[in-house]
Amino acid sequence: MKLAEALSLRAETLRRLESLRSRITANARYQEGETPSEDAAALLTEAQSLIDEWQSLMRRINRTNAASDLGADGTLTDALARRDALRLHHRLLTGAADAAAGADHSGFTRQLRSELKILAALPVSQVRAEADRVSRDLRELDARIQRANWEVDLLD
């Protein structure tokens, strides 16, 4: 099984667990004289089995990520951490540029020429250019990670 398939299976397992959680909640109590539409205890047992599968899958994914070398990007785990950092950095830069440009319009508009001007504390065009560079780096790294996901075999 390729790593990408395991990641897809992980997402499907989480969706199934959420569905079971919802069904358990809906059937955990019922009115006297009625019967619940599903057996909550059986659903709990099924959910525990899925949790065990998910845990095993996560261990294999984590082992694979730590052992997979992506060359200059380090291990897959290193690349994932770098991708998360780039996402945070991009969000920070775009937020800062938007705020400096007055995109939020949070009550800082002048009504009269005699009122004080609001000035940008950051060079908006430079911050946006840096955000664009970070975004490009993020896209390129993400493409390398996705390629590796389809090339790397899941470890046992």
C-alpha positions in Angstrom: 0.0 0.0 0.0 1.3 3.5 -0.9 1.4 6.2 1.7 -1.2 8.2 -0.1 -3.6 5.3 0.1 -3.0 5.0 3.8 -3.7 8.7 4.2 -7.0 8.3 2.3 -7.9 5.4 4.5 -7.1 7.4 7.6 -9.5 10.2 6.5 -12.2 7.6 5.7 -11.7 6.0 9.1 -12.2 9.3 10.8 -15.3 10.0 8.8 -16.7 6.6 9.8 -15.8 7.2 13.5 -17.6 10.5 13.4 -20.7 8.8 12.0 -20.6 6.2 14.7 -20.2 8.8 17.4 -23.3 10.6 16.1 -25.3 7.3 15.9 -24.2 6.3 19.4 -25.2 9.7 20.8 -28.6 9.4 19.1 -29.2 6.0 20.5 -27.6 6.2 24.0 -31.0 7.0 25.6 -34.5 6.0 24.7 -38.0 6.4 26.1 -39.4 3.6 28.3 -41.5 1.3 26.3 -39.7 2.1 23.0 -36.6 0.5 21.5 -33.7 2.4 20.1 -33.3 2.3 16.4 -29.7 0.9 16.9 -27.8 -0.9 19.6 -25.6 1.7 21.2 -23.4 -0.9 22.9 -22.7 -2.6 19.5 -22.0 0.7 18.0 -19.5 1.4 20.8 -17.8 -1.9 20.1 -17.6 -1.1 16.4 -16.2 2.3 17.2 -13.5 0.9 19.4 -12.5 -1.5 16.7 -12.2 1.4 14.3 -10.1 3.4 16.8 -7.7 0.4 17.1 -7.4 0.3 13.3 -6.9 4.0 13.1 -4.2 3.8 15.8 -2.3 1.1 13.9 -2.6 3.0 10.7 -1.3 6.2 12.3 1.7 4.4 13.8 2.5 3.0 10.3 2.1 6.4 8.7 4.3 8.1 11.3 7.0 5.5 11.0 6.9 5.8 7.2 7.1 9.6 7.4 10.0 9.5 9.7 11.9 7.0 7.6 11.2 8.5 4.1 14.1 10.7 2.8 13.1 13.5 0.5 16.6 14.6 -0.2 17.1 18.4 0.4 13.7 18.5 2.2 14.9 16.0 4.8 12.5 13.3 5.9 8.8 13.4 5.1 8.2 14.4 8.7 10.7 17.3 8.3 8.9 18.4 5.1 5.5 18.2 6.8 6.7 20.4 9.6 8.2 22.9 7.1 4.9 23.0 5.2 3.0 23.8 8.4 5.5 26.5 9.2 5.1 28.0 5.7 1.3 28.0 6.0 1.6 29.9 9.3 4.1 32.3 7.9 1.9 33.0 4.8 -1.2 33.5 7.0 0.8 35.9 9.2 2.1 37.9 6.2 -1.2 38.2 4.5 -2.9 39.3 7.7 -0.2 41.9 8.3 -0.4 43.2 4.8 -4.2 43.4 4.9 -4.1 45.2 8.3 -1.5 47.7 7.0 -3.5 48.3 3.9 -6.6 49.0 6.0 -8.5 46.1 4.6 -10.5 45.6 7.8 -11.7 49.3 7.9 -12.0 49.1 11.7 -13.1 52.7 12.3 -9.9 54.3 11.0 -11.4 56.4 8.2 -11.1 60.2 8.1 -14.3 62.2 7.7 -12.6 65.7 7.6 -9.2 66.9 6.4 -8.6 68.2 9.9 -8.7 64.6 11.4 -5.4 62.7 11.8 -4.3 60.5 8.9 -3.8 56.8 9.5 -0.5 55.6 8.1 0.6 52.1 7.3 3.4 50.9 9.7 4.5 48.2 7.2 5.5 48.4 3.5 2.4 46.7 2.1 3.8 45.9 -1.3 6.9 44.3 0.2 5.0 42.3 2.7 2.7 41.1 -0.1 5.7 40.2 -2.3 7.1 38.2 0.6 3.7 36.5 1.1 3.8 35.6 -2.6 7.3 34.1 -2.3 6.2 32.0 0.8 3.1 30.9 -1.1 5.2 29.7 -4.0 7.6 27.9 -1.7 4.6 26.3 0.0 3.1 25.1 -3.3 6.4 23.6 -4.5 6.9 21.8 -1.2 3.4 20.5 -1.1 3.8 19.1 -4.6 7.0 17.3 -3.5 5.1 15.9 -0.5 2.2 14.8 -2.6 4.6 13.1 -5.1 6.3 11.3 -2.3 3.0 10.1 -0.9 2.3 8.3 -4.1 5.9 6.9 -4.5 6.6 5.8 -0.9 5.4 2.4 0.3 3.8 2.3 3.8 6.0 0.6 6.3 4.7 -2.2 8.7 
